[in-house]
Amino acid sequence: MLSGVFHRLRTGCPWRDLPGRSGPWQNVYERFASLRASGRLADILAALQLRLNAAGRIDHALYCVDGTNGRAVIPRRKDERPGGPPAVR
């Protein structure tokens, strides 16, 4: 079941799309929620990070930033849009 949690964290897939070998997705989600609420998930991930770092499997030269930048648009009523209200046909 823990492999299902790691699969979900690694891929970002929906809970319902977990591989069948992980067991029912509801059970995997409940385990994830329980581990997160108790703080044990953070402990597990920190220990895993230390172990991978000690084995030289973390590339500290690689930084990934993900985000979306876009202009904020102020919503307007149709009659306030540039060019006036839409034409009636």
Secondary structure, 3 states (H helix, E strand, C coil): CHHHHHHHHHHCCCHHHCCHHHCCHHHHHHHHHHHHHHCHHHHHHHHHHHHHHHCCCCCCCCCCCCCCCCCCCCCCCHHHCCCCCCCCC
